Amino acid sequence: MRVFFIGFGQAGGKIVDMFIEQDKRMQTQSFRGIAVNTARTDLMGLKNIELKDRLLIGQTVVKGHGVGTDNVTGARVTADEIDAIINAVDSRGTHDIDAFVIIAGLGGGTGSGGSPVLARHLKRIYREPVYAIGILPAPEEGRLYSYNAARSLSTLVNEADNTFIFDNSAWKNEGESVKDAYNRLNDEIVRRFAVLFRAGEVGKGGVGEMVVDSSEVINTLRGGGISTVGYAISEKISPRTKQSQGIFSGLVRKKERTEEVLTGEDKSAKIIALVRRAMLGRLTLPCDYSTAERGLVLLAGPSEEMDRKGVEKSKSWVEENIAGVEVRGGDYPVQSDYVAAVVVLATVGNAPRITELLEIAKATKEDVLKSKEKRSTMFDDGIEPLFE
Ligand code: GDP
């Protein structure tokens, strides 16, 4: 599918920059993207998004220095300058796109406050669906980040057509700081979502066994709410398992026929194992996958490794394990030495991490109110001020 990315804030901008870099490298033209920020230096640090596609907002309020962790200002500045943002989107071209994807760290200020505002306006203006990839802060970043994320997410789920969650705390290693992990985490994000959002694009790899198009992705995400993604990659495919070609192929025909029977079953088994690994491994938002309403199984790899039966069986297996019965799936060939499997678990009903985040946010709000009360009563002891 053709995706228009909007990177909002620091994290969002960096990640969109990586999608664009990958698209340029693979010469696929599936992705286009812009970056929006209140901090000039963050925009200057990007490498692949063209300069004209980097938009600085809120200059009159924060003078290019960013809104810090104040997501209320982030939201206000975005609402005030929504016309400039929509103009930037329009001038990049939207006629051939299948979806918008807003990416942001939800714990900060600009992306956290701006994303829900932008989602609302994009939905009003365009017919294409608007998705978000929201990054959750790690608890160690402090309660304000969790509070921001909870507020932003509670708004975003009602504005975007579906919100994918990536949980920084689930992905950083023990003892590693979140900041040190950024590059690795961003790489993990781009790998998964690039496979997902390239579904249906016909590239140099040929035509798939079981073609998926963008409407299957869109239908999977139709239920709204929050979604999570699993991913697994095969071992490097050895040249021996690739189909023999060229002048020796006639000589080995008989042997090859027996091998074909074996590889047929073998291929299905490999695909099923890969899909299981994707769904049972670490999800972008670790959660109870059995509460997901819909599923999507996607395979990408060399065409000789694709297998219709394997995809069908994998779909059935996912269906047996989630709450709903709608599981879509397919494959698309890419020139690669690996096969990648992506499983989308859409509209998840139970995610302990989100419940925890909302609880932290509630407790933080109560504490803030209490300390405000204390402050306002401290000077309430009858001493007259000098002047009113
Ligand atoms: P903004 O610029 O005000 O929107 O704020 P940020 O984008 O810096 O968002 C802050 C949140 O995003 C925090 O929870 C950070 O840990 C997280 N974050 C910042 N940069 C990155 C990044 O490059 N990758 C990831 N995964 N998270 C990031």
Boltz pocket constraint, residues with backbone or C-beta under 6 A from the ligand:
constraints:
  - pocket:
      binder: B
      contacts: [[A, 8], [A, 9], [A, 10], [A, 11], [A, 12], [A, 14], [A, 67], [A, 68], [A, 69], [A, 104], [A, 105], [A, 106], [A, 107], [A, 108], [A, 109], [A, 110], [A, 111], [A, 112], [A, 135], [A, 136], [A, 137], [A, 138], [A, 141], [A, 145], [A, 168], [A, 178], [A, 182], [A, 183], [A, 185], [A, 186]]
      max_distance: 6.0
